[in-house]
C-alpha cells in the first residue's frame, strides 16, 4: 500500500502495544522525514524521535495519546510555518501507516518542558505511533467527514481526477474533527479557504492552520499519484478581500 492508497483507508489509532520497533524501521522513518520537501522553502525544522517505553516523556493534555513512540516537530517561526508543519507531518504519518504501524496526531497535547528544552526550534506538534491494538484500516465511507456538498463549490465542470484530488483532501484528519477546509473549484484552479472559528474558539486557530497543511499534503500526494501538474500560489486579489465566514489560504493552479 502506497501513501496515496493509505489516504483512503487510514484512521487515527489511540491504542497501542507497548512493544519496541526494530531500529531498521525507525531509522527508515527518520530518513524519510529528513528527505521530505517543504511546503514553504526556507523554514528550518527538526524531527525528534522519542521513545516512551522505558520512561514516560511527559506528554500531557486532555487529548494526549499514550503510545510507545512519538515524533515531535519543532520549527522556525516564519510565514506559513504552521501550514508547512502540517504538510510535512501528514506525509510522515501516511508513510508510517503504509508500513503497517498506527499513528495519531497529538494536537491537544505537548511534551514536558524537559523535552521541549532539547528541541532546536519552537515546538509545533507531535505524532504518536507504534504497533496498533486496533484494526489499522477502514473503508473510506466509514470516515466521519462532511459530505462534499458542504465543502466544495464547483464553478465549472471538472475532470474525475480533480474530483479524486478533492476527495483525498476531504478525508484528511483534523483536530477535534473540525474539517476547516473549503474549496472553490474551476477547471484550472482550486481556491482554498479555511472556515473562521467563532471568537470563543480563536485559541484553536493555530491547530486549524496545521490542519490545513495536513489537508494540503493529501491533495498534493493525490495530484502526484494522478499525474496532475499543480503549483501552489496566492492570489493577491483574494488576499486583499475580506470574507465573512472564511479566510483565504492559497490557490492550487492546475496545468
N, C-alpha and C positions, 0 to 999 in steps of 0.2 A: 504494500500500500504506500503510495507516494503522498506528499504533503497536500496536493490538490484533493485526492480521494479522502484524505483524513478530515478535511473541512466538513464533508457531508456526513461523517459517521462519528466524529469525536463527541465526547461530553466531558464536563468537568468532574473530576474524581476527588472525593473528600475522605475516602477510607483507604488506607494503605497498609501493606505488610511492612513491618519494621525489619526489613532484610537489606543486606548490603547489595549493591550493584557492582558488577565486575568493573575493575578500573579501566579496561579497554573501552567499555561502553561510556563511562563517564568522560574519558579522555576524548572520545569521538564527539560527544555532545559539546565539550568545551571548544574543540577545534572548529566545529560547525558555527558556534556562537562567534568566534573570532573572525570567521570568514564572511559574516553577514554584511550586506551592503546597507547603508543608512538611507532612511527616507530623506533626511536633510544632511547634506555633506558638511563636514567641518565641526561636528559635535563629537567631542571625545566621551567615550563611555567605558565602563569597566564591568565585567561579569565576575561575580564571586560565587564559587561553588561552596555550599555549606552542608556538612553532614550533621544531622540531628539525632544520630543513632546512639552515640556514646554519651552525648551531653545535650541537654535542652538549650537551644540557642536563643531563647527569649522572644520568639515570635508571638506577639500578643495582640489582642483586639477582638471585637465581637464576632468577626468573620475569619478568625485565624483557623488554619487547617493544620492539623498535626501530621507531619509527613517525615519520612526518613531523610529526604534531601530537599534542598532549596537552591535555586539560582537567583541571586539578587543582582539588580542592575543599579548602578549609580551613574550619574551623567552630569556633564556641564549644563548649566542653566543658560541656554541660548534660545532664540526664537524657535518655536515648534519642537522643543526638546521632549515634551510630553507625547506629542504625536509620534516622534521618532522612537521613543521608548516603547510605546505600544506596538509599533510596526515591527521592530526587531524581536521583541519578546514573543509576539504571536508566531513569527516564523520559527523561533526556537521551540515553542510549545508544540507546534504541529510536527516538527522534526522528531521531538522526543516521543510523541504519541504514535508516530509512524513506525517507531522502533518497538512498540508493544508495551510502553510504560504509560501510566496515567499522570495527568497534570491538573493543576488548578491555580488560577491567578490569585494572588494574595493582596487584593486591592484594599481591603479594610484592615490589614494587619501589617506590622513592620517589625524588623529585628530590634533587639535590645541595643542600648547605646554603645555597649562594648563592641558589638559587631559593626554598628554604623561608623564608629570611630576608626575602623580599619579600612573603610572604603575610600577610594581615591577621590571620588566626586560626591555630589549630593545624592542621597538615596532616593530612588523613584518607586520601584515596585519589585516584588519577588514572585517567583513561580515555584510552587510546591510540586514535587514529582517523586515517583517511585513505582514499585510493583503494586498493582491495584487489587483491592479486595472485591471490587465491584466489576461488572462487565464493562470493558473498555469502550465499547462502541454501541451505537443505537441507530435506528433508521432516522433519516433527517426529518421526517414528518412528525416525529415524537419530540423534537426540539420545541421548547416554549418560546416561540418567536412571533412577532407581529406579522400579519399577512402582508404580502407585497403591496396590496392596495392602500395600506396605511403608511407606507414608507416611500413609495415611488410615484412620481408624476411623469408620465410619458408625454412629451411634447410632439414626438414624431414616432412613426413605426420603426422599430429597431430589429436587428438580427437576433436569432436564437442564441448566438454566442454572447452577445451583450447581456441578454436576459440571464444566461448562466453566470456571468460575472456578478450580476446584481444578486442572484440567489446565493452565491458564495459569500457576498458581503452581508446579506440578511442573516445568515447563520452564525455570524461572529458572536463570541461570548462578550458580556459586558458586566460591569459592576452592578449588583442588585438587579441584573437582567433589564437594565434601563433602556437599552437599544436606542441611543440618541440620534442615530444617523437618519438622514432624509436625503432623497435623490431627485433631481430634476434632469430628465434624460432626453437627449437628442441623438440623432444618428451618429454624430461625430464628436460628442462631448457629454460628460456627466458632471453636473454641478452638485457638489456635496455640501450639505448643511448639517449642523448639529442643533438639536432641539434645545431651547433655552430651559434651564432649570428655574423653578419658581424661586423667589428670593430666599425663602427659608431653606432651600437646598443648595444654595450657592457654594457652600463648602465642598460639594461634590463635583465642582467644575474641573478640578484637577484630574479626578478619575475619569470624567467624561472625555477629556482630551486624550487620555491614554486609551480609552475605549475606541475613540475614532481612529487612532493609529492601528489598533488591533483589527478593526474592520478593513482598513486600507491594505493591510497585509493579505487578508483573504482575497480582496479584489485584485490585487496585483499578481498574486500567485495564480488565480484563475485566468487572468489575461495571458500570462506566460504559458500556461498549460494549453490554452486555446489558440495560441499563436496570434494574439491580437496585439498590435503595436500601440502602446499607450505612452503618454507623457503627462506628468503632473505639473500643473501651473496654477497661478492665481489670477483671477480676473480683477483688474483694478476697479472696473465699474461696480462689480458686486461687492468688493471690499469696502467701497465708499458708500454703499447703500445700506440703510437700516431696515431690518426685518423684525416684525413684531414677535414672532414665535421661534425663530431660528437664527443661528449665526452662520454666516458663510465660512467654509473651511478652505476648500480648494476645488479645482476643476481637473477632471481627467479628460485629456484630449485623445481621441481615437482616430488612428490613421486608416 
